[in-house]
Amino acid sequence: MAKDTYWFPHDANARNDPKVSRLLMLGGQAAKGSYWDIIEILREAADYKIALEELPAIEYACRFPAGAIDQMLEAGLLEQDETHLWSESLMRRMERMDEIRGKRKAAGRLGGKAKAAARVNQKPSKSVASAKQVLDDGVASAKQNPSKLYLSDQIREDQSISDQRREGVDAGVPPDVPTPRKKPKKVKRNTRAAKSTETWEAYSSAYLEKYGTAPVRNAKGNALCCQLVDRLGSLEAPSVAKWYLCSSNTYYSSRGHGLESLVADAEKLRTEWATGKQVTANLETPQQRQRREQIEAADRRIREAEEREKNNGDGTMCVEGRTTIHGRISQDGDLG
């Protein structure tokens, strides 16, 4: 049922009505505005009337000027008896509106009944007739060719389902709707972890060897390893990661050789790895430079001594002019 918005017809030239003009003479615009407030309140009432006992509250709520209701009665715009107040003009207009509204409701009910009857008595649709024709053709073909018997049974089954659905619709029962099949979920592969695996393994093994514990692997670590691979390539990134853990740079050591520093100085570390020399910063103090050079020189002498030991093949190793055999050292080369 449509919502009643309490609408009513109103003449556009109501200001020229003699009764309205008389009210304007008696009470001015304040009385005229109060009159339209009363008309709206009468329209909202169930029988388009207001009980006289309710008038004081209405006058207070709408802030009517004193004597406004008496002026409306004197102008002939309102009527009253011993119990109620009303407007003859509004009553006539609403009577016509209610009559038209009732006729429309009755016509709507008749139209609904006619449509329901038409649905019950309607002929089968073209699709149903076509299905029946296909069924008859399939049965005839199956008699001639037994290999098509299965096809005829399938057509008959489809026709039975179609009839059941149509009967359900005619009876007001919604047809059975097949449940849509759910698509299998695609398994997302962690391409980032696969891309960073080799680089992470190289970094992790060098980290474990240096600090005695394995680094923590997480999404951030995988992302940083992927960035290193993007900047240096998959072939050089693992080797550069190992070189980074061997660096004696105090800045890297103070930050625990984290992956952030590795990625930030990727090209610099790659140059050091390719040349075998560390690139020092300008902020390195002389003491730090001297200490670093001593460590590099000692490492270089140890590597040279190990190479000579391998080349000699006799188990001897020369260290700073001294010869040692199985840990025994002599200044002149003889056994002590």
TORSELO-147462 format. One line per 2 residues: number of its first residue (from 1); for each residue z, y, x of N, C-alpha, C. Coordinates in steps of 0.001 Angstrom, whole numbers. Layout:
! TORSELO-147462
NUM) Z:Y:X:Z:Y:X:Z:Y:X ~ ...
END
This chain:
! TORSELO-147462
1) 0:-1183:852:0:0:0:0:1237:891 ~ -890:2194:557:-996:3394:1369:256:4249:1230
3) 604:4943:2276:1790:5791:2272:1527:7033:1426 ~ 2479:7362:537:2363:8543:-303:2854:9746:488
5) 1940:10657:804:2296:11837:1600:2648:13027:720 ~ 2852:12802:-584:3266:13855:-1513:2263:15014:-1545
7) 981:14651:-1560:-68:15666:-1651:-299:16008:-3109 ~ -715:17225:-3375:-1086:17602:-4745:-2147:18696:-4662
9) -3054:18762:-5670:-4115:19783:-5650:-3535:21183:-5852 ~ -4156:22130:-5167:-3660:23513:-5196:-4870:24444:-5239
11) -4873:25354:-6163:-5979:26288:-6305:-5975:27293:-5158 ~ -7172:27556:-4615:-7275:28514:-3519:-7019:29951:-3972
13) -7236:30238:-5264:-7038:31603:-5778:-5772:31716:-6626 ~ -4751:30907:-6293:-3518:30940:-7079:-2831:32302:-7003
15) -3102:33060:-5966:-2465:34379:-5844:-2917:35337:-6946 ~ -4098:35043:-7554:-4620:35905:-8612:-4139:35493:-9998
17) -3346:34417:-10087:-2836:33980:-11384:-1901:35060:-11962 ~ -2049:35396:-13246:-1198:36446:-13828:290:36150:-13704
19) 680:34896:-13841:2095:34552:-13752:2616:34771:-12334 ~ 1769:34428:-11334:2174:34657:-9942:2275:36149:-9668
21) 1345:36931:-10219:1410:38379:-10036:2670:38962:-10676 ~ 3052:38446:-11852:4263:38937:-12512:5503:38607:-11665
23) 5518:37353:-11077:6650:36986:-10203:6716:37912:-8996 ~ 5568:38301:-8469:5522:39197:-7317:6094:40559:-7681
25) 5835:40998:-8912:6392:42276:-9367:7905:42191:-9533 ~ 8395:41034:-9984:9824:40896:-10258:10640:40724:-8968
27) 10176:39887:-8050:11000:39547:-6869:10336:39743:-5536 ~ 9072:40163:-5503:8396:40372:-4229:7965:39053:-3565
29) 7600:39182:-2283:7123:38002:-1547:8213:36951:-1378 ~ 9461:37350:-1321:10547:36369:-1167:10601:35445:-2371
31) 10451:36004:-3578:10454:35172:-4778:9217:34292:-4840 ~ 8069:34826:-4375:6828:34046:-4388:6920:32865:-3421
33) 7454:33093:-2238:7624:31982:-1295:8613:30961:-1806 ~ 9674:31398:-2463:10640:30460:-3025:10002:29600:-4108
35) 9050:30185:-4837:8368:29421:-5889:7605:28229:-5299 ~ 6911:28441:-4191:6157:27328:-3597:7100:26288:-2982
37) 8270:26693:-2530:9263:25707:-2088:9694:24822:-3254 ~ 9903:25450:-4430:10311:24667:-5603:9204:23701:-6009
39) 7939:24142:-5933:6819:23265:-6295:6765:22050:-5370 ~ 6971:22240:-4078:6959:21115:-3137:8101:20145:-3430
41) 9275:20675:-3768:10419:19813:-4075:10162:19035:-5364 ~ 9541:19685:-6371:9200:18989:-7620:8180:17880:-7359
43) 7239:18126:-6442:6242:17084:-6134:6892:15871:-5508 ~ 7934:16045:-4735:8594:14918:-4092:9489:14151:-5052
45) 9867:14752:-6163:10747:14069:-7110:10005:12927:-7797 ~ 10773:11910:-8221:10156:10718:-8813:9404:11038:-10088
47) 9955:11837:-10983:9306:12177:-12256:8872:13629:-12290 ~ 8778:14259:-11105:8339:15647:-10963:9275:16620:-11695
49) 10568:16304:-11754:11580:17156:-12370:12800:17221:-11463 ~ 13543:18347:-11569:14767:18529:-10798:15915:18704:-11781
51) 17004:17975:-11525:18187:18133:-12362:18810:19503:-12093 ~ 19290:20161:-13192:19849:21504:-13049:21068:21522:-12134
53) 21796:20424:-12108:22999:20378:-11269:22664:20380:-9773 ~ 21396:20094:-9431:20993:20094:-8030:20493:21460:-7570
55) 20286:22396:-8508:19703:23687:-8137:20555:24479:-7146 ~ 21892:24555:-7296:22670:25332:-6312:22480:24862:-4881
57) 22462:23545:-4688:22278:23026:-3325:20883:23354:-2803 ~ 19862:23279:-3663:18492:23591:-3253:18370:25070:-2901
59) 18975:25937:-3733:18918:27364:-3461:19562:27696:-2113 ~ 20663:27012:-1797:21341:27264:-514:20519:26727:660
61) 19970:25509:493:19212:24893:1588:17948:25685:1898 ~ 17268:26212:868:16018:26945:1069:16229:28445:1251
63) 17493:28895:1168:17823:30305:1344:17069:31196:342 ~ 17107:30772:-936:16459:31567:-1983:17192:32893:-2167
65) 16468:33978:-2441:17151:35236:-2787:17838:35108:-4147 ~ 18818:35945:-4387:19579:35868:-5640:18660:36121:-6842
67) 18779:35252:-7837:18020:35409:-9070:16589:34940:-8983 ~ 16183:34242:-7902:14790:33825:-7749:14388:32827:-8837
69) 15257:31862:-9172:14937:30865:-10188:14771:31551:-11548 ~ 15629:32488:-11904:15511:33205:-13184:14214:34004:-13243
71) 13795:34578:-12106:12553:35322:-12092:11346:34413:-12311 ~ 11391:33171:-11747:10304:32203:-11972:10242:31801:-13441
73) 11398:31605:-14045:11425:31255:-15469:10897:32417:-16319 ~ 11273:33653:-15971:10825:34815:-16726:9322:35016:-16590
75) 8759:34705:-15409:7314:34843:-15210:6529:33729:-15886 ~ 7183:32668:-16353:6504:31571:-17023:5963:30503:-16091
77) 6380:30528:-14823:5911:29527:-13859:6703:28235:-13953 ~ 7946:28275:-14442:8780:27086:-14564:9286:26958:-15988
79) 9658:25697:-16337:10252:25412:-17635:11550:24649:-17399 ~ 12464:24732:-18362:13709:23989:-18250:14239:23659:-19641
81) 15069:22620:-19637:15804:22284:-20849:17277:22230:-20482 ~ 18033:21475:-21218:19469:21438:-20964:19833:20692:-19684
83) 18906:19857:-19181:19258:19004:-18025:18310:19150:-16835 ~ 17058:19526:-17029:16079:19474:-15944:15253:20751:-15877
85) 14600:20905:-14703:13693:22003:-14428:12369:21406:-13993 ~ 11227:21965:-14452:9925:21418:-14093:8867:22498:-14180
87) 7631:22133:-13746:6468:23017:-13807:5394:22321:-14628 ~ 4946:22992:-15706:3924:22400:-16562:2605:22238:-15805
89) 2267:23208:-14989:1014:23123:-14232:1023:21927:-13282 ~ 2136:21719:-12574:2236:20573:-11654:2211:19258:-12407
91) 2856:19198:-13566:2878:17964:-14359:1458:17563:-14762 ~ 616:18554:-15206:-748:18241:-15615:-1565:17739:-14426
93) -1444:18410:-13305:-2211:18005:-12126:-1819:16604:-11647 ~ -517:16297:-11611:-68:15001:-11140:-412:13887:-12124
95) -477:14223:-13410:-862:13215:-14398:-2301:12760:-14159 ~ -3184:13722:-13858:-4574:13358:-13563:-4659:12569:-12261
97) -3892:12954:-11237:-3913:12215:-9974:-3418:10793:-10137 ~ -2328:10606:-10895:-1781:9259:-11109:-2762:8398:-11885
99) -3482:9000:-12827:-4463:8236:-13606:-5607:7755:-12715 ~ -6104:8647:-11853:-7189:8257:-10936:-6713:7201:-9946
101) -5496:7360:-9466:-4949:6384:-8517:-4792:5012:-9165 ~ -4352:4971:-10392:-4211:3694:-11086:-5544:3011:-11293
103) -6585:3787:-11645:-7913:3188:-11836:-8439:2603:-10527 ~ -8203:3297:-9439:-8673:2784:-8147:-7956:1496:-7762
105) -6662:1410:-8014:-5929:182:-7707:-6447:-988:-8534 ~ -6701:-729:-9835:-7210:-1800:-10688:-8580:-2256:-10221
107) -9437:-1315:-9853:-10767:-1684:-9365:-10672:-2471:-8067 ~ -9736:-2106:-7203:-9572:-2855:-5963:-9119:-4277:-6188
109) -8209:-4479:-7144:-7763:-5850:-7443:-8905:-6684:-8005 ~ -9727:-6097:-8909:-10860:-6838:-9462:-11871:-7190:-8377
111) -12121:-6244:-7459:-13053:-6530:-6379:-12563:-7626:-5458 ~ -11256:-7650:-5202:-10711:-8715:-4363:-10833:-10080:-4996
113) -10592:-10142:-6311:-10731:-11429:-7006:-12176:-11901:-6983 ~ -13129:-10980:-7180:-14541:-11363:-7179:-14965:-11896:-5818
115) -14508:-11258:-4751:-14861:-11740:-3415:-14265:-13113:-3138 ~ -13019:-13331:-3604:-12403:-14648:-3390:-13156:-15732:-4127
117) -13577:-15423:-5348:-14345:-16415:-6113:-15689:-16692:-5462 ~ -16297:-15653:-4911:-17591:-15844:-4254:-17462:-16715:-3017
119) -16358:-16577:-2277:-16159:-17420:-1088:-15973:-18883:-1475 ~ -15296:-19113:-2595:-15071:-20504:-3020:-16367:-21156:-3434
121) -17233:-20408:-4134:-18463:-20975:-4685:-19675:-20750:-3805 ~ -19481:-20227:-2626:-20653:-19940:-1800:-21305:-21227:-1309
123) -22615:-21129:-1088:-23379:-22279:-619:-23156:-22463:882 ~ -23406:-23680:1362:-23263:-23908:2800:-24174:-22978:3596
125) -23690:-22550:4706:-24468:-21647:5545:-25661:-22365:6159 ~ -26556:-21572:6723:-27748:-22148:7340:-27384:-23069:8495
127) -26329:-22753:9201:-25940:-23598:10329:-25490:-24978:9858 ~ -24746:-25006:8715:-24321:-26298:8173:-25521:-27097:7693
129) -26464:-26408:6998:-27653:-27111:6524:-28466:-27647:7692 ~ -28567:-26858:8756:-29308:-27318:9937:-28629:-28530:10563
131) -27294:-28524:10591:-26571:-29665:11161:-26814:-30931:10344 ~ -26826:-30785:9015:-27102:-31949:8165:-28512:-32477:8399
133) -29490:-31573:8576:-30851:-32006:8829:-30948:-32744:10154 ~ -30246:-32213:11156:-30246:-32903:12458:-29620:-34284:12333
135) -28549:-34387:11492:-27907:-35678:11298:-28854:-36671:10655 ~ -29576:-36233:9633:-30532:-37136:8971:-31630:-37549:9934
137) -32129:-36613:10717:-33176:-36953:11680:-32652:-37923:12733 ~ -31385:-37730:13140:-30831:-38629:14140:-30649:-40045:13621
139) -30226:-40175:12351:-30060:-41516:11771:-31400:-42227:11657 ~ -32420:-41490:11226:-33748:-42099:11100:-34279:-42521:12460
141) -34049:-41672:13472:-34517:-42023:14807:-33754:-43211:15367 ~ -32453:-43316:15027:-31655:-44443:15528:-32132:-45767:14940
143) -32587:-45751:13699:-33111:-46990:13103:-34354:-47459:13827 ~ -35178:-46506:14275:-36383:-46882:15002:-36091:-47229:16452
145) -35129:-46560:17024:-34802:-46779:18439:-33299:-46974:18565 ~ -32789:-48195:18684:-31330:-48443:18743:-30659:-47750:19925
147) -31416:-47430:20973:-30790:-46789:22136:-30295:-45394:21814 ~ -30770:-44819:20703:-30341:-43485:20299:-29197:-43535:19298
149) -28622:-44701:19097:-27550:-44833:18119:-26328:-44023:18528 ~ -26044:-44002:19812:-24889:-43236:20279:-25059:-41748:19972
151) -26285:-41266:20141:-26561:-39872:19830:-26322:-39579:18357 ~ -26709:-40494:17494:-26499:-40289:16059:-25016:-40262:15731
153) -24232:-41115:16361:-22791:-41112:16121:-22169:-39785:16564 ~ -22642:-39254:17670:-22116:-37983:18149:-22461:-36862:17186
155) -23673:-36875:16670:-24087:-35846:15700:-23249:-35963:14437 ~ -22985:-37191:13979:-22192:-37391:12768:-20755:-36878:12984
157) -20222:-37122:14168:-18875:-36643:14465:-18820:-35121:14473 ~ -19841:-34489:15076:-19894:-33028:15091:-20008:-32477:13682
159) -20803:-33148:12828:-20945:-32685:11461:-19623:-32799:10700 ~ -18870:-33880:10943:-17588:-34051:10270:-16611:-32951:10663
161) -16588:-32594:11940:-15707:-31527:12409:-16100:-30197:11784 ~ -17422:-29954:11682:-17894:-28703:11082:-17489:-28609:9621
163) -17595:-29732:8877:-17204:-29721:7465:-15709:-29458:7322 ~ -14905:-30085:8190:-13460:-29884:8103:-13088:-28431:8372
165) -13747:-27825:9331:-13449:-26423:9622:-13853:-25524:8456 ~ -15019:-25788:7861:-15462:-24970:6732:-14514:-25111:5572
167) -14064:-26352:5268:-13109:-26558:4175:-11788:-25843:4462 ~ -11380:-25834:5709:-10143:-25143:6052:-10265:-23650:5840
169) -11425:-23068:6158:-11632:-21640:5940:-11629:-21318:4463 ~ -12304:-22160:3633:-12327:-21923:2187:-10938:-21994:1588
171) -10088:-22850:2121:-8737:-23002:1579:-7757:-21984:2162 ~ -8260:-21116:3013:-7377:-20106:3594:-6642:-20572:4825
173) -7037:-21748:5362:-6377:-22299:6542:-7235:-21981:7757 ~ -6694:-21379:8787:-7518:-21047:9956:-8011:-22304:10636
175) -9271:-22319:11098:-9817:-23513:11750:-9129:-23775:13075 ~ -9183:-25033:13494:-8617:-25405:14789:-9480:-24821:15898
177) -8882:-24066:16720:-9585:-23463:17839:-9218:-24217:19096 ~ -10202:-24774:19794:-9871:-25535:20998:-9221:-24643:22052
179) -8246:-25207:22695:-7534:-24466:23732:-8435:-24285:24952 ~ -8632:-23059:25404:-9504:-22857:26559:-8931:-23520:27808
181) -9819:-24077:28571:-9383:-24746:29797:-9011:-23727:30852 ~ -7931:-24008:31507:-7477:-23115:32568:-8230:-23431:33856
183) -8729:-22393:34475:-9428:-22571:35731:-8436:-22915:36841 ~ -8791:-23865:37666:-7871:-24203:38762:-7682:-23018:39688
185) -6442:-22833:40088:-6126:-21715:40961:-6699:-21955:42350 ~ -7288:-20924:42882:-7835:-21016:44226:-6701:-20919:45255
187) -6762:-21802:46187:-5745:-21807:47237:-6124:-20762:48267 ~ -5257:-19793:48426:-5507:-18730:49382:-5118:-19189:50783
189) -6050:-19102:51666:-5780:-19489:53049:-5294:-18274:53838 ~ -4314:-18518:54649:-3760:-17451:55463:-4656:-17252:56679
191) -5738:-16500:56481:-6690:-16281:57569:-6067:-15469:58699 ~ -5095:-14613:58359:-4457:-13805:59391:-3682:-14692:60360
193) -2949:-15672:59833:-2179:-16566:60706:-3114:-17399:61575 ~ -4258:-17865:61008:-5191:-18665:61792:-5837:-17838:62892
195) -6116:-16582:62594:-6763:-15714:63573:-5846:-15415:64748 ~ -4558:-15315:64485:-3619:-14919:65541:-2936:-16107:66206
197) -3303:-17337:65861:-2562:-18507:66352:-2592:-18615:67872 ~ -3794:-18566:68452:-3907:-18779:69900:-3203:-17665:70674
199) -3374:-16435:70234:-2724:-15317:70913:-1212:-15401:70780 ~ -748:-15790:69591:691:-15904:69390:1293:-17013:70260
201) 601:-18129:70365:1113:-19221:71193:1231:-18795:72655 ~ 230:-18051:73151:303:-17581:74537:1460:-16611:74721
203) 1606:-15692:73813:2705:-14722:73885:4056:-15419:73752 ~ 4153:-16383:72831:5426:-17052:72575:5875:-17869:73778
205) 4919:-18590:74411:5306:-19413:75564:5767:-18542:76728 ~ 5074:-17419:76967:5491:-16529:78055:6822:-15859:77728
207) 7024:-15529:76474:8288:-14907:76047:9452:-15879:76227 ~ 9228:-17144:75860:10268:-18157:76014:10611:-18389:77473
209) 9607:-18368:78316:9845:-18577:79743:10609:-17405:80353 ~ 10383:-16197:79856:11017:-15016:80448:12428:-14816:79914
211) 12605:-14960:78591:13891:-14631:77972:14718:-15855:77590 ~ 14135:-17045:77675:14890:-18251:77350:15055:-18509:75869
213) 14373:-17775:75040:14406:-17983:73589:13055:-17594:73013 ~ 12713:-18197:71909:11404:-17946:71298:11454:-16661:70478
215) 10362:-15920:70412:10329:-14707:69593:10268:-15060:68111 ~ 10616:-14108:67284:10579:-14307:65829:9158:-14070:65338
217) 8634:-15046:64582:7284:-14888:64024:7383:-14538:62549 ~ 6688:-13478:62165:6666:-13053:60777:5313:-12413:60490
219) 5199:-11846:59282:3933:-11243:58882:3547:-10076:59780 ~ 4534:-9293:60192:4248:-8175:61078:3725:-8658:62425
221) 4336:-9739:62961:3867:-10281:64219:2442:-10797:64127 ~ 2116:-11475:63017:753:-11959:62823:-233:-10793:62766
223) 165:-9729:62079:-722:-8579:61969:-960:-7923:63326 ~ 89:-7810:64140:-68:-7202:65461:-941:-8068:66365
225) -782:-9383:66267:-1633:-10271:67068:-3094:-10149:66632 ~ -3321:-10009:65341:-4689:-9823:64846:-5276:-8507:65357
227) -4449:-7457:65417:-4934:-6184:65950:-5312:-6321:67430 ~ -4517:-7098:68162:-4826:-7297:69579:-6141:-8045:69740
229) -6364:-9053:68896:-7623:-9810:68942:-8791:-8907:68588 ~ -8612:-8024:67608:-9691:-7116:67223:-10042:-6160:68350
231) -9057:-5762:69140:-9300:-4775:70198:-9787:-5388:71498 ~ -9349:-6620:71802:-9697:-7232:73088:-10603:-8445:72950
233) -10691:-9019:71766:-11476:-10232:71603:-10601:-11468:71689 ~ -11053:-12530:71053:-10257:-13757:70988:-10157:-14472:72330
235) -11071:-14203:73275:-11039:-14890:74568:-10034:-14261:75524 ~ -9940:-12937:75535:-9084:-12257:76499:-7693:-11949:75961
237) -7535:-11890:74644:-6237:-11511:74077:-5104:-12440:74507 ~ -5262:-13782:74495:-4143:-14637:74934:-3744:-14404:76389
239) -4725:-14221:77272:-4404:-14018:78685:-3699:-12688:78895 ~ -4133:-11655:78197:-3492:-10346:78318:-2058:-10410:77801
241) -1839:-11197:76726:-488:-11340:76196:445:-11983:77222 ~ -43:-13005:77961:770:-13617:79016:1040:-12621:80138
243) 8:-11868:80526:174:-10880:81600:1215:-9827:81211 ~ 1226:-9470:79973:2170:-8458:79478:3613:-8894:79707
245) 3922:-10179:79479:5286:-10673:79697:5649:-10725:81175 ~ 4638:-10776:82081:4915:-10798:83524:5052:-9392:84100
247) 4752:-8363:83277:4800:-6996:83790:6245:-6581:84052 ~ 6442:-5873:85174:7772:-5391:85530:7974:-3936:85120
249) 7107:-3432:84285:7219:-2054:83801:8551:-1887:83080 ~ 9312:-866:83520:10653:-687:82955:10603:-329:81469
251) 9529:351:81055:9416:721:79635:9276:-537:78776 ~ 8439:-1474:79242:8259:-2711:78479:9550:-3527:78473
253) 10222:-3557:79610:11466:-4327:79685:12543:-3733:78784 ~ 12600:-2416:78728:13618:-1784:77882:13371:-2050:76401
255) 12143:-2301:76032:11809:-2601:74639:11687:-4090:74368 ~ 12135:-4894:75346:12142:-6338:75148:10763:-6953:75036
257) 9749:-6305:75644:8378:-6810:75602:7954:-7144:74166 ~ 8185:-6173:73268:7779:-6364:71878:6278:-6258:71704
259) 5796:-6784:70594:4360:-6787:70322:3824:-5378:70072 ~ 4695:-4458:69610:4220:-3108:69357:3695:-2464:70632
261) 4433:-2617:71747:3999:-2044:73018:2751:-2750:73536 ~ 2654:-4041:73311:1473:-4794:73741:222:-4268:73058
263) 297:-4037:71755:-869:-3554:71022:-1150:-2095:71364 ~ -88:-1293:71514:-284:132:71811:-1002:333:73144
265) -685:-495:74175:-1292:-358:75502:-2261:-1502:75774 ~ -2992:-1939:74767:-3839:-3122:74902:-4893:-2930:75996
267) -5608:-1822:75972:-6678:-1612:76956:-6104:-1441:78362 ~ -4979:-741:78484:-4349:-573:79795:-3912:-1910:80372
269) -3281:-2745:79549:-2831:-4054:80023:-4006:-4962:80346 ~ -5093:-4792:79605:-6283:-5610:79890:-6849:-5247:81254
271) -6816:-3941:81591:-7279:-3497:82919:-6381:-4063:84019 ~ -5072:-4039:83788:-4158:-4608:84779:-4401:-6094:84950
273) -4634:-6793:83836:-4878:-8243:83930:-6178:-8537:84675 ~ -7204:-7732:84434:-8497:-7984:85062:-8482:-7638:86545
275) -7725:-6598:86936:-7697:-6177:88345:-6538:-6761:89123 ~ -5534:-7260:88423:-4364:-7806:89092:-3424:-6746:89606
277) -3579:-5517:89176:-2728:-4418:89611:-2161:-3721:88391 ~ -891:-3343:88488:-258:-2626:87395:-571:-1143:87484
279) -850:-585:86338:-1109:848:86250:209:1514:85891 ~ 735:2314:86843:2062:2926:86642:1908:4271:85969
281) 2938:4664:85274:2932:5951:84586:3339:7051:85560 ~ 2993:8288:85268:3333:9424:86104:4829:9701:86099
283) 5543:9190:85090:6965:9451:84986:7804:8485:85812 ~ 7184:7571:86555:7916:6608:87361:8566:7326:88544
285) 9854:7070:88745:10584:7722:89829:10216:7067:91160 ~ 10433:7773:92273:10128:7168:93589:10922:5884:93836
287) 12188:5852:93426:12975:4647:93622:12380:3469:92831 ~ 11946:3754:91594:11338:2683:90795:10026:2227:91412
289) 9244:3165:91925:7977:2797:92553:8220:1952:93792 ~ 9209:2348:94608:9516:1598:95832:9997:190:95486
291) 10866:103:94489:11357:-1217:94092:10222:-2086:93586 ~ 9317:-1483:92803:8200:-2271:92269:7282:-2744:93391
293) 7026:-1844:94363:6152:-2239:95481:6788:-3352:96311 ~ 8111:-3303:96507:8786:-4376:97251:8644:-5708:96530
295) 8819:-5668:95208:8697:-6919:94447:7283:-7460:94511 ~ 6305:-6560:94386:4916:-7017:94460:4586:-7563:95843
297) 5095:-6906:96908:4831:-7400:98270:5463:-8771:98485 ~ 6703:-8942:98011:7368:-10238:98162:6610:-11322:97412
299) 6156:-11005:96204:5381:-12000:95447:4081:-12329:96162 ~ 3469:-11334:96757:2208:-11571:97463:2428:-12451:98680
301) 3509:-12212:99483:3787:-13031:100657:4102:-14467:100269 ~ 4825:-14637:99162:5138:-16003:98726:3879:-16745:98334
303) 2958:-16070:97636:1717:-16741:97266:881:-17087:98483 ~ 846:-16165:99458:86:-16457:100679:687:-17632:101448
305) 2020:-17671:101491:2668:-18782:102191:2398:-20104:101487 ~ 2433:-20091:100173:2145:-21328:99441:715:-21786:99679
307) -211:-20856:99769:-1597:-21236:100044:-1747:-21806:101454 ~ -1050:-21218:102456:-1127:-21758:103808:-523:-23149:103869
309) 558:-23352:103104:1181:-24679:103089:214:-25718:102538 ~ -488:-25332:101517:-1454:-26269:100962:-2589:-26548:101937
311) -3029:-25502:102658:-4138:-25666:103601:-3723:-26484:104812 ~ -2475:-26324:105305:-2018:-27071:106479:-1893:-28544:106159
313) -1322:-28859:105013:-1210:-30260:104618:-183:-31031:105388 ~ 632:-30373:106242:1617:-31104:107036:3044:-30795:106616
315) 3166:-30101:105529:4522:-29847:105028:5203:-28683:105674 ~ 4473:-27884:106547:5080:-26727:107187:4695:-25472:106449
317) 5507:-24424:106545:5246:-23151:105900:5755:-22051:106820 ~ 4927:-21068:107071:5290:-19941:107933:5746:-18780:107073
319) 6933:-18250:107377:7467:-17107:106653:7941:-16082:107668 ~ 7210:-14909:107825:7573:-13809:108706:7798:-14277:110138
321) 6819:-15027:110687:6871:-15446:112085:7745:-16648:112326 ~ 8342:-17210:111280:9205:-18387:111441:8567:-19572:110758
323) 8762:-20766:111343:8199:-21992:110789:9330:-22826:110235 ~ 9125:-23341:109053:10155:-24191:108438:9547:-25518:108059
325) 10317:-26563:108299:9920:-27919:107891:11080:-28485:107109 ~ 10805:-28718:105831:11830:-29290:104954:13104:-28455:104989
327) 12948:-27115:105074:14117:-26241:104985:14764:-25918:106315 ~ 14312:-26489:107486:14903:-26185:108792:14048:-25102:109457
329) 14714:-24007:109924:13980:-22857:110425:14294:-22664:111913 ~ 13268:-22259:112687:13432:-22007:114104:12596:-20788:114462
331) 13100:-19918:115350:12378:-18715:115720:11144:-19019:116544 ~ 11195:-20019:117405:10064:-20330:118279:9190:-21440:117748
333) 9482:-21923:116567:8632:-22969:115975:9141:-24341:116201 ~ 10173:-24530:117113:10711:-25871:117346:11749:-26188:116286
335) 12008:-27449:116161:13011:-27883:115207:14386:-27508:115730 ~ 15237:-26995:114859:16588:-26616:115264:17515:-27784:115174
END
